[in-house]
Amino acid sequence: MKELKILYLYPDLLELYGDYGNIQVLRYRLEKRGYKAIIDRYCINDNAPDFKSYDLVFAGGGADNEQNILSEDLLQYKDNIKEAINSGVFFLLICGAYQLFGKYYKGVEGNIVPGLNIFDYYTEAITDRKKRCIGNIVIEANLNGKQTKVIGFENHGGQTFDITNSFGKVLFGNGNKFGDSEEGFMQDNVIATYLHGPLLSKNPEVTDYIIKYCLDRKYNEDIRLDELDDEFENNCRKQLLEKFIN
């Protein structure tokens, strides 16, 4: 049986707004097609993971306090993480995790939380705690040449700058910062985004993009994924899109 190995980073600290649902959706859509999902979890003080040995690494969102706690722990794996990304391991990063893969995160009080500095973007929080990019959001992403509307929920005071290649163009909501036209960061094997919800439950096409990428890379094949019954998800998406952008 073909399988994918998935590493879930800091499930005890990075799990805002149902981000764990992304792991559940990945497992469900793999197993419905006859693939095995091996899910490993890593928390602070666990044995060091070898990021290169995984097909997919996932990390969810967390508040400033959580980022301060785990930044030092994550930094010790910087070289291994960079090697994994360069070798093609897929990384799905939500909100706080998205920020930590950039140069730094500057908090409300002016404190600097060092990032992994793997990507060139950086994030600075607005000093007014009451001002946040919050609410439903719709973006248009390019997934293997297909324009796909992606739905989520954003809630972040941090404003992210110097994005070279975004996850998608904002159709409704804010994006990387107040009133931005772009949201998130993306390259072939990285999606970093502020979209909670969880992201993958609302967007089957994003899930399948990730699954196909990981399977193709691991087994050196152009794997054709079996169609799943997404009627329920598509009906929900239709209602949300009609509400937000039509």
N, C-alpha and C positions, 0 to 999 in steps of 0.2 A: 504494500500500500504506500502510495506517495504521501509525503508529509511535509509540513512546514513547522520550523521551530521559531517560536515567538517569545521574545523577552519583554516582560512588563516591568518597567522601572518604577520603583517607589510607589507601589499601590496603596501604601498606608499614608502617604503624604500628598500625592498628586492624583486627586480623584474628585474634581469639582464637577457639578452639574451632570452626573452620570457618565463620566468619561470611561469608566469600566465597561460600559455598554459597548464600546468599540471592540474590546476583546471578545465579548460575547457574540457580537455580530460576525466577526472574523471566524470564530470557531463554528458558528452555525452555518455560514455559507460555504465553508470548507467541507464540513462533515456531510452536508446535504449532497455534495458532489462526490462523496466517496474518498475524500482526502482526510488525513489525520492531522489534527492541530495539537502540537506539544507546547504547552504554556508554562514557561518558567517565570518566577517572580524574583525580583531583587530589591532588597531593602538595605538601609544602612547597617553595617556590621555583618552582612552576609558574606559568604565567600565571593571573591572577585569574579565577575562574569567575563567570559571571552566574547566580546561583542561580534567578532568576526565569525564565530561558530553559529550565529543565528541568521535566519532568513529575514526576519522583521523585528525591529525594536520599537516599542511603543512607550510613550510617556505622556501623562495627562497634565491637567492644570492644577495650579496651587497659588495661594496668596503669598504676599511678601514674606511672611514669617517662614513658610515652608521653603521658599527659595533660599533664604538665608541659611536654613538648617542643612539643606542638601547640596548647596553649591560646592562646599569644600570636598564633600565625598565624591561628587561627580567629576570634579577637576582631576582627581587622581587617575581617572580613566581616559583622559583626553586623547592620548596618543592611540590607544586601542580603539576608541570611538572613531577617530579620524581615519584610521586604517580600515575600519569596517565600512565607513561611508565610501571611501575611495575604492574599495573592492566591490561595491554594489549592494551591500546590505541595505534594505529599505528601512527608513526611519519615519515614523508618524509621530509628530510632536504637537501637542495641544497647549495653547496659552502659555502658562508658566514655563513649560518645557521648551516651547518655541523660543521664548526670550533667552533662556539659559544657553542656547546653542549659538547666540550672537556674541558680540564683544563684551557687553555688560548690561546690567539692569540698574538704573538709578532710582532709588525709592523716593517716597514722598518726603522723607526727612533729609534727603540728599545723600544718603548712604549708598555706596557702590557695591553691588553684588557682582563679582567677576563671572563672566560667562566663559564658555569653552573656547570662544573666539574661532570657531570652525567656519562660521559665516561672517560676513562683513557688517551686518546690520547691528543696531544697538537700540535699547529701549529706555525711555525716561518717563517716569510717572509725573502726572500733573500734581502740583502741590495742593490743590483744592481736592480733598478726598471725596467731595460730593459730585465732582465732575467725572463721569465715566462714559465710555463708549458701551452702552448697554441696550440690549433689545435683540429682536430678530434680525437676521441678515441673510441676504441672497447674493451670491457671486456667480460669475460665469467663468468656468475653468476650462482649459484645453487638456483633454485626456486622450492621448494618442491621436491627436488631430481632430477630435470630436468636441464641439462646444457643449458643455454640460453645465446646467444650473445646479448649484450646490447650496443647500439650505442649512442654516445653523443658528446658534444663539451666542452672542458676544457679551462679555462683561469684563472690561479691562480699563484700568486707569492709565496703564502704560501706553506710551505712544512710540511706535517702532519706526525707525528711520533707516535710510540707505538700503532699501530693498532692491536688489538687482533683477530679480525675476519673481514676480508674485505668483501666488496660488491662483488668483483670479481677479477679474474686474468687478468692482462693487456695483450691483444693481439696486440694492436696498440695504440701508444700514451705514455703518461707518468704515470699517476696515482697519488698516494698521494704525490709523490715528483719526481724530475727529474729521469727518467729511472727506476722507481719503477716497481716491478712485481705485485703489488697489488693496488687496487683502492677502496676508500670509506670504509665505516664501515657498518656492517649489523648484526642484530639479528632478531629473529622472527618477531617482530613488529616495527623494526626501519630500514630504509634505509637512510644512510647519504652518500652523493656523491658529487663529483665535476662536474658531468655531467649535462650540460645545454642542450638547444636545441630546444624546451623543451624536457626533458627526456622522458616523457610518450607518446608524439606524435610519437616518433620513435620506441617505444618499447611496443606494445600492451600487450605482455605477462607480463611485469612488472606491467602495470596498472591492469590487471586482477588478478595478484597475490595479489595486495593490496586490490582490491575490494572484492575478495573472502575471504581473511583473515578477513576483517572488517565485512562482512555479517555473516560469520560463528560464529565469536565471539559474535556479537550482538544478533543473533537469535538462537544460540546454535544448529546449523544445519550444515550438510555437504552439502552446497548449490552447485548445479551444474549450472554454468553460461551458458546461451544460447550462441551459436556461433554467432559471428558478421562477417559481410563481411569485412575482412581486406585485400582484394586483393591489393588495392592501397598501403597500408602501407607495405605489404610484398614485393611488387615489388620495392618500394623505398629502403627497407632494403637490398634486394638482390643486387641492383646496388651499394649501399654504401659498403656492405661487400666485393663485388668483387673488388672494387676500393681500399679498405684499407688493406685487409689481404689476398687476393688471387693473 
